[in-house]
Amino acid sequence: MYYRTMSLQQLYQLLLEHPQKGFQIVVERYQKPLLSYITYKSFFAGNVEDVFQETMYRAYKNISSLKNPERMYAWLCGIALNVIREYGRRHHLHLPLREELLETSRPPEVTSDIATKISLLPEMYQQVVVLKYLDGYSYKEISDLLRIHISTVRSRLFEARKILRNTMEGEQ
């Protein structure tokens, strides 16, 4: 599909000229990684689709606030995080439900202990770990999604694994 090879600058231009068509491409391009991000960041079980839809609605309404098209995914994640926070406040949801979510949304080999340690990593490491090990993206796909060089993906994964290893060894 053309949208996969379209640069972010081209996509941004399409958004400005033909907002509906352009935004359809944004949804297709970012749906899977953004749903994964929302699932991982949510402190409540369920309603991930609602958060995703509200995120996309706000992004559509506020596309003019996107200053750097190369940071579109980060911009969408920021909107999603705000929606998650608002949803939690509106429904009086509390943080302990996050463990329940992690239990149902991760591969069986990821224990709650590891999931908790991943959630404590700095954001830049969390993103690549979740995309690689929980969602199964390749280095190239992560590089394309986050708009960072493939060597940056590799180094962030290396550092994240080192931090996780040191954390786990420190507990023994």
SULCOR-V96399 format. One record per pair of residues at least 24 apart in sequence whose ideal C-beta (glycine too) atoms are under 8 Angstrom apart, sorted by the first residue. I is the first residue (numbers start at 1). J is the second residue. D is the distance in Angstrom with one decimal. If there is no record, write none. Layout:
i	j	d
I	J	D
I	J	D
//
This chain:
i	j	d
1	28	7.6
3	28	5.8
3	29	5.7
4	29	7.2
8	69	4.4
8	70	5.4
8	72	5.6
8	147	6.6
9	69	5.4
9	70	7.6
11	69	6.9
11	72	7.4
12	66	7.1
12	69	3.6
12	72	7.4
15	63	5.5
16	63	7.7
19	60	7.2
19	63	6.9
23	56	7.5
23	59	7.7
23	60	5.2
23	63	7.6
26	56	7.7
26	59	7.2
26	72	7.4
26	76	7.9
27	56	5.9
30	72	7.6
30	73	6.3
30	76	5.8
30	145	7.9
32	135	7.4
33	73	6.9
33	131	6.6
33	135	7.2
33	137	7.7
33	145	5.2
34	73	7.8
34	76	5.7
34	77	7.2
34	80	6.3
36	130	6.4
36	131	7.1
36	134	7.1
36	135	4.9
37	77	5.5
37	80	6.2
37	127	7.7
37	130	7.3
38	80	5.2
38	84	6.7
39	101	7.1
39	105	5.1
40	105	7.4
40	119	7.9
40	126	7.7
40	130	5.3
40	134	7.3
41	80	7.2
41	81	6.2
41	84	5.7
42	84	5.6
42	98	7.5
42	101	6.0
43	84	7.4
43	88	5.8
43	93	6.2
43	94	7.3
43	95	5.1
43	97	5.8
43	98	4.6
43	101	7.4
44	87	7.4
44	88	6.3
44	91	7.3
44	93	4.3
44	97	5.1
44	98	7.9
44	101	7.1
45	97	6.0
45	100	5.5
45	101	5.0
45	104	6.9
47	87	6.8
50	87	7.5
51	80	6.5
51	83	5.2
51	84	5.8
51	87	6.0
52	80	7.5
54	83	4.9
54	87	7.8
55	79	5.0
55	80	4.4
55	83	5.2
58	83	6.9
70	147	5.3
71	147	7.2
72	147	7.8
73	145	5.9
73	146	6.1
73	147	6.7
74	146	7.9
106	134	5.7
107	133	7.9
107	134	6.5
110	134	6.8
114	164	7.5
117	164	5.7
117	167	5.5
117	168	7.2
118	164	7.3
120	167	7.9
121	160	5.7
121	163	6.2
121	164	7.4
124	156	6.0
125	156	5.5
125	157	8.0
125	159	6.2
125	160	3.8
125	163	6.9
126	160	7.7
127	156	8.0
128	153	5.7
128	156	4.6
128	157	5.3
128	160	6.6
129	157	6.8
129	160	4.9
132	157	6.1
//
